[in-house]
Amino acid sequence: MRVLLDTNVFIWLSDSPELLPQSVRQIADDDHNELLVSIASPWEIAIKKSIGKLKTRHTVQQFMAAYEDIIEFLPIQAHHLAIVETLPLHHRDPFDRIIIAQAIAENIPVISSDAAFDDYSVRRIWE
């Protein structure tokens, strides 16, 4: 199964795996699953760390290096942006909006604790 990890899930995998439901940990641990992270997620981490809104044990480079063998970083492409342009404004966070658009474009579920994703035509995995 291909799944797109929300930024918080990407962080928690490394920093606080106990915050993830067991079902999410099983998906992440299953070598048959393809884990993707939007390139917007490390960008979001870098911005939030630089302005003091996020405290993590690792730098962005450390997060990316630690997972480079098990996670594919999904680039932002033009067709993802075309979807962002048409999304209703249920969710105003620009990083979440691109993750939602990428999930729609790639037709894959998102692993996220953010129930606001449910307002869009994406399958959200959390429980």
Phi and psi in degrees as a GROMACS rama.xvg file:
@    title "Ramachandran Plot"
@    xaxis  label "Phi"
@    yaxis  label "Psi"
@TYPE xy
-90.8311  132.393  ARG-2
-138.012  147.78  VAL-3
-106.032  124.531  LEU-4
-88.8289  131.324  LEU-5
-68.5147  160.504  ASP-6
-56.5954  -43.7552  THR-7
-62.6323  -36.6354  ASN-8
-67.5635  -41.4692  VAL-9
-57.8747  -43.9582  PHE-10
-67.5215  -48.1358  ILE-11
-64.9486  -30.7703  TRP-12
-53.8235  -38.3597  LEU-13
-91.7229  -50.3051  SER-14
-84.8643  -37.3017  ASP-15
-147.908  63.6994  SER-16
-60.2969  -21.4235  PRO-17
-66.0147  -17.0531  GLU-18
-79.3686  -12.4567  LEU-19
-89.2807  138.862  LEU-20
-60.1496  152.605  PRO-21
-54.0828  -40.3394  GLN-22
-62.1985  -36.5831  SER-23
-69.9111  -42.2161  VAL-24
-61.4537  -37.3232  ARG-25
-65.459  -41.7863  GLN-26
-61.7041  -45.9946  ILE-27
-65.1425  -33.7283  ALA-28
-83.0751  -13.6358  ASP-29
-81.2588  113.958  ASP-30
-63.4632  -15.4099  ASP-31
-80.5512  -14.1994  HIS-32
-88.9463  146.445  ASN-33
-104.159  112.048  GLU-34
-94.0972  126.672  LEU-35
-118.518  147.857  LEU-36
-131.907  128.392  VAL-37
-61.9447  140.522  SER-38
-61.6806  -16.3467  ILE-39
-66.7574  -26.025  ALA-40
-67.255  -51.1118  SER-41
-63.4955  -30.314  PRO-42
-63.2093  -46.1553  TRP-43
-61.7501  -43.0974  GLU-44
-60.2894  -46.1304  ILE-45
-60.7992  -44.3142  ALA-46
-64.842  -48.3889  ILE-47
-67.1712  -34.6678  LYS-48
-66.7949  -40.9698  LYS-49
-68.0415  -26.117  SER-50
-101.984  6.00228  ILE-51
81.2494  13.3608  GLY-52
-88.6926  -6.05283  LYS-53
-141.817  128.308  LEU-54
-113.462  121.419  LYS-55
-136.024  161.261  THR-56
-76.4834  -19.3267  ARG-57
-119.215  152.953  HIS-58
-79.7684  167.306  THR-59
-59.1217  -43.3467  VAL-60
-60.164  -40.1818  GLN-61
-65.9872  -42.3379  GLN-62
-57.4389  -48.9887  PHE-63
-67.6433  -42.7412  MET-64
-65.7284  -38.7795  ALA-65
-63.5482  -27.7039  ALA-66
-113.501  5.78012  TYR-67
-61.6972  -23.1059  GLU-68
-89.2131  -14.7418  ASP-69
-121.426  -11.742  ILE-70
-124.539  136.988  ILE-71
-96.5148  127.975  GLU-72
-86.2286  118.907  PHE-73
-86.5332  117.014  LEU-74
-70.4485  157.527  PRO-75
-85.9992  123.688  ILE-76
-116.408  165.721  GLN-77
-57.1193  -40.2211  ALA-78
-69.8347  -23.9712  HIS-79
-68.5108  -42.6169  HIS-80
-66.7473  -33.9857  LEU-81
-62.9214  -34.9967  ALA-82
-72.0291  -42.015  ILE-83
-53.7564  -41.593  VAL-84
-60.3806  -27.1381  GLU-85
-103.006  -4.68174  THR-86
-68.4359  137.594  LEU-87
-64.978  156.702  PRO-88
-87.2917  44.4986  LEU-89
-63.9982  -36.1328  HIS-90
-124.312  125.952  HIS-91
-98.3967  -10.3433  ARG-92
-67.4872  119.891  ASP-93
-64.4623  -32.0507  PRO-94
-69.8274  -42.7922  PHE-95
-66.219  -36.0355  ASP-96
-64.2445  -38.624  ARG-97
-71.4912  -36.2577  ILE-98
-63.0753  -42.8265  ILE-99
-60.7293  -46.8748  ILE-100
-62.04  -40.6955  ALA-101
-65.3908  -40.002  GLN-102
-62.6352  -41.2224  ALA-103
-64.852  -49.4434  ILE-104
-63.1381  -38.8739  ALA-105
-89.0247  -6.31814  GLU-106
54.8702  52.2955  ASN-107
-131.982  152.251  ILE-108
-74.0885  159.409  PRO-109
-112.538  134.01  VAL-110
-94.0583  114.205  ILE-111
-156.691  147.086  SER-112
-87.4821  -6.54745  SER-113
-82.7909  104.537  ASP-114
-64.9775  -17.1163  ALA-115
-63.027  -22.0816  ALA-116
-63.9806  -25.067  PHE-117
-66.3774  -16.2336  ASP-118
-78.1543  -2.62088  ASP-119
-116.48  169.289  TYR-120
-85.5071  57.2033  SER-121
-125.846  150.134  VAL-122
-88.86  122.809  ARG-123
-105.041  131.342  ARG-124
-107.268  128.654  ILE-125
-146.859  -47.363  TRP-126
